[in-house]
Amino acid sequence: MAAEGEVKLYTRKEIAEHNTSKDTWLIIHNNVYDVSPFLNEHPGGEEVLIDQGGKEATENFEDVGHSSDAREMMKKYKIGELVEAERTNVPKKSEPAWNSEQKTEDSSMRSWLLPLVLGLVATVLYRYFFKQ
């Protein structure tokens, strides 16, 4: 058993044994989670978690686009980490970074200039071909 402050390390083989509806562990970003007590609460349904039980679930977790609240909630289910030799390098998908800076006049002007020019060209072509 790991001492206070130490992280418990698990192998993929050990994690693979926890793949039932009563005992469900997942690997997400090299962290090991026991989601058994969360199965009934999972908004996507328990089947989603059970299907990933005992396996690497990082890609599926990221593909769904979990909220920052969901990521925060995960912390209480973390029971350890994958042993160093079996870790993978899976980049985290970042939350959208909303730019709070004011748009410059130049970029603001570009955002409407192209549609305006296309509208004018379409008007001229319409008049030339259909109004003779």
C-alpha positions in Angstrom: 0.0 0.0 0.0 1.3 3.5 -0.9 2.3 5.7 2.0 0.6 9.1 2.6 1.4 11.4 -0.3 2.7 8.6 -2.5 0.8 7.8 -5.7 -0.2 4.2 -6.2 1.0 2.8 -9.5 -0.8 0.2 -11.5 0.0 -1.9 -14.6 -2.3 -2.2 -17.6 -2.7 -5.9 -16.6 -4.0 -5.0 -13.1 -6.4 -2.4 -14.5 -7.7 -4.8 -17.1 -9.1 -7.0 -14.3 -11.5 -4.2 -13.3 -13.9 -4.3 -16.2 -17.3 -5.2 -14.8 -20.4 -3.2 -13.9 -19.6 -3.7 -10.2 -15.9 -2.9 -10.5 -14.9 -0.4 -13.3 -11.5 1.2 -13.7 -10.4 3.5 -16.5 -7.1 5.0 -17.7 -7.3 8.6 -18.7 -4.1 10.6 -19.4 -2.1 7.9 -17.6 -4.2 8.3 -14.4 -6.2 5.4 -13.1 -9.8 6.1 -12.0 -12.3 3.8 -10.2 -15.6 5.0 -11.6 -17.6 2.2 -10.1 -19.5 4.5 -7.7 -20.1 7.0 -10.5 -21.7 4.6 -13.0 -25.3 5.5 -12.1 -24.6 9.2 -12.1 -22.8 9.4 -15.5 -24.8 11.7 -17.8 -23.9 9.6 -20.8 -25.1 6.4 -19.2 -23.3 3.7 -17.3 -22.8 1.6 -20.5 -20.3 4.1 -21.8 -18.1 3.7 -18.8 -18.5 -0.1 -18.6 -17.5 -0.5 -22.2 -14.3 1.3 -21.4 -13.7 -0.6 -18.2 -10.2 -1.9 -17.7 -8.9 0.0 -20.7 -7.4 3.2 -22.0 -10.2 5.7 -22.3 -8.3 8.9 -22.9 -9.2 9.3 -26.6 -12.9 8.6 -26.0 -12.9 10.9 -23.0 -11.4 13.8 -25.0 -13.6 13.2 -28.1 -16.7 13.8 -26.1 -15.4 17.2 -25.0 -16.0 17.0 -21.2 -16.5 20.3 -19.4 -14.1 21.7 -16.8 -16.7 20.7 -14.2 -16.5 17.1 -15.3 -12.7 17.2 -15.2 -12.8 18.6 -11.7 -15.3 15.9 -10.7 -12.9 13.2 -11.9 -10.3 14.0 -9.2 -12.3 12.2 -6.5 -12.3 9.0 -8.5 -8.5 8.9 -9.1 -6.9 6.0 -7.4 -3.5 6.1 -8.9 -1.4 6.3 -12.0 -0.1 4.0 -14.7 3.4 2.7 -14.2 6.0 4.8 -16.0 7.0 2.0 -18.4 3.4 1.7 -19.7 2.5 5.4 -20.1 1.5 7.0 -23.3 1.9 10.5 -24.5 -1.7 11.7 -25.3 -2.0 15.4 -25.6 -4.8 17.0 -23.6 -7.3 18.9 -25.7 -7.6 22.4 -24.4 -10.7 24.2 -23.5 -11.6 27.0 -26.0 -9.6 30.1 -25.2 -11.9 33.0 -25.6 -10.0 36.1 -26.7 -11.0 39.0 -24.5 -8.9 41.5 -26.3 -10.6 44.1 -28.5 -10.4 43.3 -32.2 -8.2 45.7 -34.0 -9.9 48.0 -36.6 -7.9 46.2 -39.3 -9.2 42.7 -38.6 -12.7 44.0 -37.9 -12.7 45.6 -41.4 -11.5 42.4 -43.1 -14.3 40.4 -41.6 -17.0 42.4 -43.6 -14.9 43.5 -46.6 -14.9 40.2 -48.4 -18.7 39.7 -48.2 -19.3 43.3 -49.3 -17.0 42.9 -52.4 -18.6 39.5 -53.3 -22.1 41.2 -53.0 -21.1 44.0 -55.3 -19.6 41.7 -57.9 -22.8 39.5 -57.8 -24.9 42.6 -58.3 -22.9 43.9 -61.3 -22.9 40.4 -62.9 -26.7 40.1 -62.3 -27.4 43.5 -63.9 -25.0 42.8 -66.8 -26.5 39.4 -67.7 -30.2 39.7 -66.7 -31.1 43.4 -67.1 -30.2 44.1 -70.7 
